[in-house]
């Protein structure tokens, strides 16, 4: 069964290049991003890990932990980080989980239960291990995206999604298309106009079911 939004992530104990972690303990009371890759030393993945490294201050500002997952071992991860630093011109300080036994990929339903790593395997053998998960403090999946191997992920969009998720959870609102911090938010339909005025002040009624307002300072 697929791991869907609002499902609790598997509570696995995994080996990383920074030691052993338990996923639920690692997430703790904060937010987390887990992003997976089919193989170390591959071109698109290397640029993506470099992009994540460049955003180190942005993750920290939002209280977000980051965990990479790749279907190789810890020794390969340690060596690969030199290439990641070179490609991204930034230190990759986040851990990378070793998934050479495919436990993570199968538990997160990125690969079928019968999947295995053949002799002389290529990234194509684990091509579907290209998913991003945003995890909330309740250890549940709040968002997931899966990309093909040929398309590098847009981590600016993932940061934007984190901002939107943290805002909607903490403020009890929704966000419109292309929302970014500072833009108007959507008042939930269940909130009556009088209550909306008390909470948001003035608001704009675009449609009977679509009202927009600024977040209170």
QUICORVEN-V900347 format. One record per residue. N is the residue number from 1. RES is the residue in three letters. D_CENTER is the distance of its C-alpha to the mean C-alpha in Angstrom with 1 decimal. Layout:
# QUICORVEN-V900347
((N,RES,D_CENTER) (N,RES,D_CENTER))
This chain:
# QUICORVEN-V900347
((1,UNK,20.0) (2,UNK,16.5) (3,UNK,13.6) (4,UNK,13.4) (5,UNK,12.2) (6,UNK,13.8) (7,UNK,14.4) (8,UNK,14.3) (9,UNK,12.4) (10,UNK,15.2) (11,UNK,16.7) (12,UNK,17.2) (13,UNK,18.8) (14,UNK,17.7) (15,UNK,19.2) (16,UNK,17.5) (17,UNK,19.3) (18,UNK,19.4) (19,UNK,20.9) (20,UNK,20.3) (21,UNK,17.6) (22,UNK,17.4) (23,UNK,13.9) (24,UNK,15.1) (25,UNK,17.1) (26,UNK,14.4) (27,UNK,12.0) (28,UNK,15.4) (29,UNK,15.9) (30,UNK,12.9) (31,UNK,9.2) (32,UNK,6.6) (33,UNK,3.4) (34,UNK,5.0) (35,UNK,5.9) (36,UNK,9.5) (37,UNK,12.7) (38,UNK,16.2) (39,UNK,18.3) (40,UNK,19.0) (41,UNK,21.3) (42,UNK,20.2) (43,UNK,20.3) (44,UNK,17.2) (45,UNK,14.9) (46,UNK,16.9) (47,UNK,16.4) (48,UNK,12.6) (49,UNK,12.7) (50,UNK,15.4) (51,UNK,13.4) (52,UNK,10.7) (53,UNK,14.0) (54,UNK,15.5) (55,UNK,13.1) (56,UNK,13.8) (57,UNK,15.9) (58,UNK,13.4) (59,UNK,10.8) (60,UNK,14.0) (61,UNK,15.4) (62,UNK,12.8) (63,UNK,12.9) (64,UNK,9.4) (65,UNK,9.5) (66,UNK,7.8) (67,UNK,8.8) (68,UNK,9.7) (69,UNK,11.5) (70,UNK,14.6) (71,UNK,17.6) (72,UNK,20.1) (73,UNK,21.6) (74,UNK,21.3) (75,UNK,24.3) (76,UNK,22.8) (77,UNK,19.6) (78,UNK,21.9) (79,UNK,23.9) (80,UNK,21.0) (81,UNK,19.8) (82,UNK,23.1) (83,UNK,22.3) (84,UNK,18.8) (85,UNK,20.6) (86,UNK,23.2) (87,UNK,21.0) (88,UNK,18.8) (89,UNK,21.7) (90,UNK,19.5) (91,UNK,19.3) (92,UNK,16.2) (93,UNK,16.4) (94,UNK,13.2) (95,UNK,14.1) (96,UNK,13.9) (97,UNK,14.6) (98,UNK,17.6) (99,UNK,17.5) (100,UNK,21.0) (101,UNK,22.1) (102,UNK,19.3) (103,UNK,18.9) (104,UNK,15.1) (105,UNK,15.0) (106,UNK,17.7) (107,UNK,16.5) (108,UNK,13.2) (109,UNK,15.6) (110,UNK,14.5) (111,UNK,18.2) (112,UNK,21.3) (113,UNK,23.2) (114,UNK,25.9) (115,UNK,23.8) (116,UNK,25.1) (117,UNK,25.2) (118,UNK,28.5) (119,UNK,30.7) (120,UNK,30.0) (121,UNK,26.7) (122,UNK,24.7) (123,UNK,21.1) (124,UNK,22.4) (125,UNK,22.8) (126,UNK,19.1) (127,UNK,18.0) (128,UNK,15.7) (129,UNK,13.5) (130,UNK,11.3) (131,UNK,8.2) (132,UNK,4.5) (133,UNK,3.8) (134,UNK,3.5) (135,UNK,6.8) (136,UNK,9.9) (137,UNK,13.0) (138,UNK,14.6) (139,UNK,12.4) (140,UNK,11.7) (141,UNK,9.0) (142,UNK,8.8) (143,UNK,7.2) (144,UNK,6.9) (145,UNK,8.1) (146,UNK,10.6) (147,UNK,12.5) (148,UNK,16.0) (149,UNK,16.9) (150,UNK,18.9) (151,UNK,16.4) (152,UNK,14.3) (153,UNK,10.9) (154,UNK,11.2) (155,UNK,9.0) (156,UNK,11.4) (157,UNK,10.2) (158,UNK,6.6) (159,UNK,8.5) (160,UNK,10.9) (161,UNK,8.8) (162,UNK,8.0) (163,UNK,11.7) (164,UNK,12.7) (165,UNK,11.2) (166,UNK,12.8) (167,UNK,15.9) (168,UNK,16.4) (169,UNK,16.1) (170,UNK,18.4) (171,UNK,20.8) (172,UNK,21.3) (173,UNK,20.9) (174,UNK,19.2) (175,UNK,18.2) (176,UNK,19.9) (177,UNK,18.9) (178,UNK,17.8) (179,UNK,17.7) (180,UNK,17.1) (181,UNK,18.2) (182,UNK,22.0) (183,UNK,22.3) (184,UNK,24.0) (185,UNK,22.2) (186,UNK,23.4) (187,UNK,25.6) (188,UNK,25.1) (189,UNK,28.0) (190,UNK,29.0) (191,UNK,29.8) (192,UNK,33.5) (193,UNK,34.8) (194,UNK,36.7) (195,UNK,33.7) (196,UNK,31.6) (197,UNK,34.3) (198,UNK,34.4) (199,UNK,30.7) (200,UNK,30.1) (201,UNK,33.6) (202,UNK,34.2) (203,UNK,32.0) (204,UNK,32.3) (205,UNK,33.0) (206,UNK,32.0) (207,UNK,32.7) (208,UNK,33.8) (209,UNK,30.3) (210,UNK,28.4) (211,UNK,29.0) (212,UNK,27.3) (213,UNK,27.6) (214,UNK,26.6) (215,UNK,24.8) (216,UNK,27.6) (217,UNK,27.7))
